[in-house]
Amino acid sequence: MEIANRQILITGASRGMGRVFAMMCAENKAYLHIVIRKSDPELVEQLMKNGAKDVKVYEADLGTRAGVESLLEKLKETPIDILFNNAGILVGGLLENQSVNEIYEMLSINVNALMHLTHGLLPGMLSRKRGKIINHASVAAYMNLPALSTYCASKAAVAAFTESLRLELKGTGVSTLLLVTPGVKTKLYDNLEKSCEKNIKFPGEAISPIKYIEIVREAILQDLKRLEPSGLPGLGLKIVKFVKPIFDFEISRRFRRD
Ligand SMILES: NC(=O)c1ccc[n+]([C@@H]2O[C@H](COP(=O)([O-])OP(=O)(O)OC[C@H]3O[C@@H](n4cnc5c(N)ncnc54)[C@H](OP(=O)(O)O)[C@@H]3O)[C@@H](O)[C@H]2O)c1
């Protein structure tokens, strides 16, 4: 799908990959609808300067059902072409050390809000016979790691949801793009390193958000259904798929409980 002149809704646009994605869409002359938690006039100014056709801001907390409902209410009359379900948080560490409140919050944002927004915007896309739903999963959906159990589960849910929808939407004009994202240098990645460093050492380097979003842009333009990483994370995915015992052995070697 083209990016130019499309109405694009981006959650988690305040920073990290969401922000870089919004900048990329602005440069590609799209109409932007950005979902953030706190007003950010500088961001809007920058997006307009970068070439956005227009920028609409929606303040919403996606950690609550009411937050998602009120966002959908505001979008009732807006023909969104591309929905980028990007907002997410990470809770890491041994399960018994994770906070139950934080687990609930993570599942609300990473899973419930993503499904709810898709549910709310899909009927309009279907009636217009045009749309793309981009869901931000992770290599963690497949590489199920110790000290990251609840986060991996949240991303596995995103992957399963998106793969089911891909089949369900065949021939409707609405497509899905599943992002099986590797480590990308953002605040979430720093949090991952901090919350898991006592228990596991992750192999490989994180890439820059700008580099990754450029690859995502190509995937949108080429209408790919799934974006998997290359290099070491890509190899890791193949090992998980075809020789799981090797993956488990290598991860067990890197993991310690204390
Ligand atoms: N970085 C990686 O290595 C990596 C790898 C695989 C997948 N991912 C996925 O990529 C996506 C983007 O993450 P990132 O790495 O760019 O992280 P990030 O820099 O931490 O950005 C996360 C975004 O989510 C927003 N958000 C968090 N809680 C929210 C809430 N309750 N309501 C609305 N928005 C909320 C944040 O907004 P505030 O500024 O308001 O907090 C922020 O804009 C996530 O789904 C993540 O799981 C990341």
The ligand as an SDF file (V2000), in Angstrom:
LIG
                    3D

 48 52  0  0  0  0  0  0  0  0999 V2000
   12.6280   -2.0730   21.1290 N   0  0  0  0  0  0  0  0  0  0  0  0
   12.6650   -3.3730   20.8620 C   0  0  0  0  0  0  0  0  0  0  0  0
   13.7260   -4.0220   20.9380 O   0  0  0  0  0  0  0  0  0  0  0  0
   11.4110   -4.0760   20.4260 C   0  0  0  0  0  0  0  0  0  0  0  0
   11.5430   -5.3700   19.8760 C   0  0  0  0  0  0  0  0  0  0  0  0
   10.3960   -6.0290   19.4570 C   0  0  0  0  0  0  0  0  0  0  0  0
    9.1590   -5.4130   19.5530 C   0  0  0  0  0  0  0  0  0  0  0  0
    9.0650   -4.1610   20.0990 N   0  0  0  0  0  0  0  0  0  0  0  0
    7.7210   -3.5470   20.1810 C   0  0  0  0  0  0  0  0  0  0  0  0
    7.7400   -2.3080   19.5180 O   0  0  0  0  0  0  0  0  0  0  0  0
    6.7070   -1.4710   20.0390 C   0  0  0  0  0  0  0  0  0  0  0  0
    7.2660   -0.0680   20.2560 C   0  0  0  0  0  0  0  0  0  0  0  0
    8.2280   -0.1400   21.2860 O   0  0  0  0  0  0  0  0  0  0  0  0
    9.5310    0.7930   21.3700 P   0  0  0  0  0  0  0  0  0  0  0  0
   10.6870   -0.1300   21.4360 O   0  0  0  0  0  0  0  0  0  0  0  0
    9.4860    1.8690   20.3540 O   0  0  0  0  0  0  0  0  0  0  0  0
    9.3050    1.3470   22.8620 O   0  0  0  0  0  0  0  0  0  0  0  0
    9.2550    2.7650   23.5650 P   0  0  0  0  0  0  0  0  0  0  0  0
   10.2700    3.6930   23.0040 O   0  0  0  0  0  0  0  0  0  0  0  0
    9.2840    2.4680   25.0200 O   0  0  0  0  0  0  0  0  0  0  0  0
    7.8080    3.3300   23.1510 O   0  0  0  0  0  0  0  0  0  0  0  0
    6.6300    2.7680   23.6450 C   0  0  0  0  0  0  0  0  0  0  0  0
    5.4650    3.6370   23.2310 C   0  0  0  0  0  0  0  0  0  0  0  0
    4.2590    3.0600   23.7780 O   0  0  0  0  0  0  0  0  0  0  0  0
    3.5360    4.1010   24.4300 C   0  0  0  0  0  0  0  0  0  0  0  0
    2.7100    3.6360   25.5410 N   0  0  0  0  0  0  0  0  0  0  0  0
    3.1310    2.9460   26.6320 C   0  0  0  0  0  0  0  0  0  0  0  0
    2.1020    2.7790   27.4790 N   0  0  0  0  0  0  0  0  0  0  0  0
    1.0200    3.3710   26.9290 C   0  0  0  0  0  0  0  0  0  0  0  0
   -0.3290    3.5460   27.3290 C   0  0  0  0  0  0  0  0  0  0  0  0
   -0.7870    3.0820   28.4810 N   0  0  0  0  0  0  0  0  0  0  0  0
   -1.1780    4.2240   26.5010 N   0  0  0  0  0  0  0  0  0  0  0  0
   -0.7190    4.7190   25.3280 C   0  0  0  0  0  0  0  0  0  0  0  0
    0.5440    4.5870   24.8940 N   0  0  0  0  0  0  0  0  0  0  0  0
    1.4090    3.9280   25.6800 C   0  0  0  0  0  0  0  0  0  0  0  0
    4.6210    5.0350   24.9550 C   0  0  0  0  0  0  0  0  0  0  0  0
    4.0220    6.2760   25.2690 O   0  0  0  0  0  0  0  0  0  0  0  0
    4.4980    7.1870   26.5510 P   0  0  0  0  0  0  0  0  0  0  0  0
    5.6110    8.0600   26.0250 O   0  0  0  0  0  0  0  0  0  0  0  0
    3.2750    7.9310   26.9200 O   0  0  0  0  0  0  0  0  0  0  0  0
    4.9640    6.2400   27.6380 O   0  0  0  0  0  0  0  0  0  0  0  0
    5.5680    5.0670   23.7800 C   0  0  0  0  0  0  0  0  0  0  0  0
    5.1280    5.9650   22.8120 O   0  0  0  0  0  0  0  0  0  0  0  0
    6.2050   -2.1680   21.3120 C   0  0  0  0  0  0  0  0  0  0  0  0
    4.9830   -2.8220   21.0370 O   0  0  0  0  0  0  0  0  0  0  0  0
    7.2910   -3.1950   21.5950 C   0  0  0  0  0  0  0  0  0  0  0  0
    6.8090   -4.2980   22.3040 O   0  0  0  0  0  0  0  0  0  0  0  0
   10.1570   -3.4950   20.5410 C   0  0  0  0  0  0  0  0  0  0  0  0
  1  2  1  0
  2  3  2  0
  2  4  1  0
  4  5  1  0
  4 48  2  0
  5  6  2  0
  6  7  1  0
  7  8  2  0
  8  9  1  0
  8 48  1  0
  9 10  1  0
  9 46  1  0
 10 11  1  0
 11 12  1  0
 11 44  1  0
 12 13  1  0
 13 14  1  0
 14 15  2  0
 14 16  1  0
 14 17  1  0
 17 18  1  0
 18 19  2  0
 18 20  1  0
 18 21  1  0
 21 22  1  0
 22 23  1  0
 23 24  1  0
 23 42  1  0
 24 25  1  0
 25 26  1  0
 25 36  1  0
 26 27  1  0
 26 35  1  0
 27 28  2  0
 28 29  1  0
 29 30  1  0
 29 35  2  0
 30 31  1  0
 30 32  2  0
 32 33  1  0
 33 34  2  0
 34 35  1  0
 36 37  1  0
 36 42  1  0
 37 38  1  0
 38 39  2  0
 38 40  1  0
 38 41  1  0
 42 43  1  0
 44 45  1  0
 44 46  1  0
 46 47  1  0
M  CHG  2   8   1  16  -1
M  END
$$$$
